[in-house]
Amino acid sequence: MSGGDRLAPFPRLFDRLHGKDIAGIPRGVMVIDLDGLSAEEVRRKYPEVYQWIYTRVKPERDQNNEEYRRLNWWLFARKNTELRSALAGLSRYIATGHVAKHRFFVFLNGEILPDDKLIAIASANAYHLGVLSSRIHVCWALAAGGRMGVGNDPVYSKTTCFDPFPFPDATPEQQARIRGLGEKLDKHRKARQKRHPDLTMTDMYNVHEALRAGRKLTAKEKAIHDGGLVTILRQLHDELDAAVADAYGWPANLPDEKILVRLVKLNAKRAEEEEAGTIRYLRPAYQDRKERKAVQTALELDEQSAKGKKAVKAPLKKAIWPSSLPEQTLAVRDQAYVFRKAGIAYTVETVAKQFIGANRAKVGEILETLETLGFT
């Protein structure tokens, strides 16, 4: 539940961020999160918190049509046990906005609660942040994701942008290099924003984009350039791009279409490895313990379709059907987008077949709603 009118310094009070908070100026939203506690435990351990939510939150929850929220009135939203389990014990995690003009990745403190407009990646490893921040991954994400909003901004989807992305088989030395650059990139941006509180990530990456394009900066952009030390930001990205390309064993100056061709071929190879039982976990200690299978989605791509900007074709392997309705809606929308972008007609049946455990009636209902709203 949101803090609403300003709270005293309660226990179990956490910052909550969405995509616009990391791209722009944070809203300062905080929530009370009592996950894992019964109402009686809250009343006994945190009586001030209990009274606050009992008098302000419970009356509203008593009218909620959703049984879980109505009965568990003291808890924040739904359980979201998968994300909580993945983030448990991490001092920080990687995040990116679901919809964003510029695709960048940042570390967030482990106590920050992400909302559904923020994609949380459960890793504290700067090597992963470095690879995701590279031109190679951003190129993949822009091709595999959709577009949304007035600005037609890129969408980042876990099911199409992250899950099927093949990380490089980097040596320990290459990982260390990328990890070091990932740390430098994250610290540089945070340091500039700490020194200039009005400086946003969108500001810095607008100027970064202008530098890359060789465009002359306006007076406002020059001020952002100087405050954000954007030339250094560009150098860090250039060094990171080269280091990640080296980890793949590829030239650093490959054009986008060739990057996509190589990534999809590598993806197909990884899918074959997984069929044979070899899975490359990003967090082996966690994923092995949970006996989770990393599902690599094999994608088809040929040289001609890449050059024609139809980079992604229909998945050959299935993704796991999400548990919550918002995640199901995003998954169906993203899958329909993949089919449409590849020029392939789709039906309820063909979309449902892309997921393990999907309810066809639910897929049909979601597709009909999305089509009515013009989101497919």
N, C-alpha and C positions, 0 to 999 in steps of 0.2 A: 504494500500500500504506500502511496506517495506521502511525503511529509506534509504537503499542503501548506496550511499556515505554519510558520516556522516553529520547529520543535526545539525543545531544550536539548542539550547534548545527551540524548538517550543512548543506551547500549543497543546493539544490533541495528544501527543506523548506517546505511551504506549509500555511496554515490551510485547513480544509475545513468548510463550514457546511451545515446543512440548515434547513428551515423553522422548527423549534423553537428553533434557535440564535438566529435573528433575532427571534423572538417572545418568547423567555425569556432565560435565562442561558446563554451559549455553553458547550458541553461542553469546549472546549479541544482538539478533535481536530486533529491535523496529519498530513499525508501526504507521502511522498517522491514527487515527480513527475519522471520522467526522459523525458518525451515528446521524441521527435526524436533520441534517442541509441541507438546499438547497445550491446549488452552490453560489447563490447570498448572502446568509447568511455567508457562509465561506469567500467570498471576502470582505464583510463588517466587520465581526468580527475578522478575522484572515488573513489579506492581505498577510503577508509573507508566510503563509501556502498555501494560494490560488495560489500564483505565483509559489511556489516550485512544487506543484502537476500539475499545468497547463502546465508548461514547460517540466516536466520530465515524468509525468504519462499519461496525456491526449493523447499525440501522439500515445502511445502504445495502450491505451484503444480504440481509434478511429478505430483500426484495429481488435478489439476483435470480434469473431463470436457470442458471447453471448450478446443478446440485452440488458439485464439488466446492465451488466458491461459497455457496450459501452455507454449507455445513462446516467448512473450514474457514470461517470468517476472519480468523486472526492471521492466516497465512497469506503471503504475497503471491498472487496469481496462481498458476498451476505448478505442479511438482517440478517438471522439467528435470527429471532425475538423470537423464543421460548427460546433459550439459553439466549439471552440478557434479556428477561423478567424475567427468573428464577434467574439470577445473579444480577439483579438490586437491589441496596440498601444493598447488602452484602459487608461487609468489607473484607471478605475472603471466599474462597470456597475450597472444597476438590477436589483433582486431582490425577489421576493415568495414567500411560502410556498405550496407546492402546496395544502395544506389549512391553513386558518387561521380562527380565530374572527372576527378583524377583518382586513379586506382593506386592507393598507397596503403601500407600496413604499419601499425604501431604496436608497441607494448603498452598494455594497461595493467595497473596494479591488480593483483589477484582478488582484492576485496571489492572491486567495482563490479556491479551487476549490469550485464549488457541487456538491452531490450531487443525486440524482434527485428529492429532495423539496423542492428549491428551484428556482423558475422564474427563469432568468437572461434578462434582456433586454439585448441588446448595444448599449447606448447610454450615453454619458457626459453626455448633454445634459439639464440640469435642466428644460428645457421638457417633455421627454417624461415625466420623473418627475412634474412638476406636473400634466399632463393625466391621467396614470394614477392619481394620488392624489385626483383630484377626485370629487365625488359622482356626476357624470355617468358616468365610467368605472366606478366601483364599482357603480352601479346596473345597468349593462350586465353586468358580470362576475357579479353575483349572479343575474341572470336567465339568463345563458347557461351558467354553470357548474353542476356537480352538487353533491351533498352526500355527506359521508362521515364515518364514525366514530361513536363513542358520543354525542358532542355534536352530531351532524348538522351539522358545520361546513362552510362553503362551500369548494368546490374551484375552483382557478383552473387552467384548461387553455389552453395556447397555441393549440390548434386552434379552440376555441370562444369563448374570452374575449379573446385578444390579436389573433390574425390577422384576424378579421373586423371588429374595432373601427374605426370611421371617426374618425380624428383631425380636429380642426377645421381649416378653411382659414384659419389665423390670420394677421393682418398682422404685419410685423416688430415693431411696437410691442406688439401683444398677446402675441407670443411672448416678448418681453423681460420683460414684466410677469409672465407665468406662470413663466418661467425664474427670475426673481428670487425669487418666492414659493416655488418648488420648492427652491431653495438654502436659503432661510430655514427651511423646514419640516424639511429633512434635518439641518441644523446644529443647530436647536433641540433635536430629540430626542436627537441624539448628545451634545450638551453636557450635557443633564440626566442622561443615563445615565453619562457620564464622572464627573459630580459625585456621583452616587448609584449605585454599581455594582450594587446589588441591585434597581434600578428596571428593570422590563421594559417592552417595547412593549405587551404584553398588559395590564399594569397601567395604563399611561397611557390606552390606548384603552378599557378598561373604564370608567374615570372620564370620559373624553371622551363616551362613549355615555350615561352617567348625566346629564351636564350637558345634552346635547342633549335628553334625555327630560324634563328639569326635575325629576329625582328628587333628594331630599335625600341628601347623601353620608353614609356611615358614618364612624366615626372613622378606620378604616383608609384609606378612600378619600380623606378629607381630607388625610391624611399624603402619600398618593400625589399628590394634586392640588397640594400645596405643593411637594413635591420635584420633580415633573415640570413645574411651571408649566403645568398643563393648560388653564387659561383662555386662556393665550397660544396653546397648541396649537390650541384650538378657534377662536380668532380667525384664525390662519393658515389653517386649513382653510376657514373661512367666506370669507376674502378670495380664496383659491384657487378655490373653487367659483364665486364671482362672476366672477372673471377668465376662467375656462374657459367659463362660460356666455356671457360677452360675446364670446369668440372664435367661438363657434358662432352668435352673433347671436340667442340665446334669452334669455328672462327667467331670472333667477337662482332664482326660487321655483317652478319647474315641479314638479308632483308626479311621482313615479316612473313611473307608467304613461305619462304624456305624454313624458317623457324617452325611454322605450323606443320609443314610436311614432316619434318624430323621428329617433332613431338608426338604426332599421331602414330608414326611408325614405332617409336619407342613405347608408346602407350600400348600398342597392339602386342609388342614383345612382352611387356610386363603382364598383360592379361594372360598370355600363354604360360608364363611362369607361375601365375597364381592357379591356373587350371592344373598345373603339375604339382602344386602344393608349396611353392616358394612365394612367401609374402614378405615384402619389404616394409616392415612397420616403421613409422616415424617415431613412435614412443614404445619400443618393445616391452619395457618393464610394465607399462600400463596395459597395453593392448594384449600382450600374452596372458597377463593375469586375468583379464576379463574375457579371454578367448574370443576376441573380436576379429572378424575377418575384414581386412581392408579390401573393398571391392573396386577394382580398376575397371572402368567402363571403356571397353574397346571401341574406338571411333574409326570410321573410315574417312580417308582423305586422299585425293589424288592431286597431282600437280596442277591440273587445269582448274579444278574447283577452287584451289587455294588462290590462284591468280585472279579468279573471278570473284574473290572475297566470300565464296560460299565455303567457309573453312571447315564447318563441322557437319557431319552426317549422322544418321540415326545410330544410337547406341546398339552394340551387339550383345553386351552383357547387362544384367539387371542391377538396378540400384535397390536399396532397401526402402520400403514404403514407410514414410515418416509416421510418427504416432499422433501428432497434434494436427488440428485442422489448418492453422496458418501455414505450417510446414508442408502439409499435403497440397494446399493451394499453390504455394510457390513452386513445389516440385512439378505439379501438373502443368503450370504455366510455362516453366522453363523447358519442360520436355516438349510441349507443343511448339515453343519457339525454335527448338533445335530441329524438329521436323520441318517447320515452315522455312527456316533459313536454308535448309538443305534442298528445298524444292520438293519435299516428299509429302504427299497427302497423308493425313492421319485420321484415325477414328478413336472412339472410346476404347475399343478393343486393342488397337495397336499401342495407344498410350499406356493403358493398364498393363500390357505385357512387358513394359520396360521396368516394372517394379516387382519386387518380391513381396507377396502378401497384400497386394493392392485390392481394394474392394471396387469392382467394376461399376457398381451403382454409384458409389461415391465419386469415382473418377468422372463418370458421366455428368453427375450433378455439378461438380466443380468446373468442368469444361463448359457446360451450358452457361453457368454464371459468368465465367471469364469472357466467353464469346459475346454475351449480352452486353457486358460492360466495355467490350472492345479491347480486352487485355491479351488476346491471343493473336 
